[in-house]
């Protein structure tokens, strides 16, 4: 590793507030590091929007060279592994919606991690038979699931790519060797000790901290020759390099050598991993068709439920700056999150009643529980015709995540959410990249009152997620928009709110992203600190809400088709993303 210090850039840190965290469900996977003014990029032919300028540049270069959206996605993820290591990488998993414009086909590519074959429902139970503390479970090898993002990217690129696979890693390899500048955001997340396990194991400690033990300051030029070597292997050998080659051996060794919290991942888990092509789920909202990702993520179902229940309950579309909108959104969210906790998990292992949960008659009935004059309090899950008997999930689900969107010159598009779970994942590194801690997205408890929890740990199972890559189509089945966000279980709220606002008014998608956040996950109504949302605290309390003003840090990225046929980018001002297009 080669590090150069540019002390003059340290002054920029004054722009970023101190970060505070609590070890509970309120914890954000990543937190605020200031806001940036984002300008919309208008493009007629191709567009890339990602969480880091270098990743945006890498994807855009592939498009300029004649690559497809599937090609560009590989280049973007490779670069994000280097420059946004806290959020995603080839040691994690992802969900991708891919729109093939020539065949008018939408595919949901599932690259979610899986539980090792040796894991069972007692994975996160202590010897005394009680659930482990989340922090004790998260750091180290126990929480590492079989990485899926690379297999998923290879599956989608083989079907829809136009460029040679090995050419898609050139920028990430070169930048790994020459280095990239540590940004204020990365420094702040290191300095804030958001993941206290980051200094526990030598590889991550040596990579992210100076020899004196200080977090890398803004302006350091950080190189990663180990990642460059790993990406070369993947470029020449394909995903086989990770699932059957030297990189797989390194991953398993890292998991086993975490002797304070070893994991159960074996080489056979990597060798047996398969990415899956699933059918997207689509439902009407206004004059549009909104499409999301099916289980094992809860994002698609829950987002679509919120939108449809709001449409049924409203008398007219509501503006973002009104207490009526905040109240209605919170109530629909309560009902949807209640269903999420009871019914949603990996559909390859349990019955997930997607059609029942999205049935118009059912959602209309649920919407009638919403009073415009009073908060309903904690909502109960709905009773479904299938009479499924289950207990509610108990998992904090704190994914540190990244979302990007791409559209190419042929009209093919990607909406992809990628994650390693908590910021900096398990804090274990192998081959220059961090390993996920996604297994903590499972419920630590397998059953309650004799009823099974849908999201319990099972061998080979994919933990439930909230990742919500979305696409929107018009009445002629033409693509209108793509978007998504990081943010843990709050992802659903961020995405649903912005879809509602954009599809219900004439504001731009960027203007929607700029609006304050409000979240209710069937509990406290959370209002984004330092924004106009704070003014609604007292009116909401008057309606019976328990409110909390706090940081709500999304990372929304998207695009929307303009009336003239061009594409307009939208970048969340809360992070450091960018857009490029022509």
Beta strands, then each sheet from edge to edge (+ up, - down):
strand 1: 42-43
strand 2: 47-50
strand 3: 93-100
strand 4: 105-111
strand 5: 180-181
strand 6: 221-222
strand 7: 276-279
strand 8: 281-285
strand 9: 288-292
strand 10: 400-407
strand 11: 413-421
strand 12: 429-430
strand 13: 433-434
strand 14: 447-448
strand 15: 451-452
strand 16: 470-473
strand 17: 479-484
strand 18: 518-520
strand 19: 525-528
strand 20: 547-550
strand 21: 557-561
strand 22: 567-571
strand 23: 578-581
sheet 1: 1+ 22- 21+ 17- 16+ 9- 8+
sheet 2: 7+ 4- 3+ 11- 10+ 2- 23+
sheet 3: 5+ 6-
sheet 4: 12+ 13-
sheet 5: 14+ 15-
sheet 6: 18+ 19- 20-
end
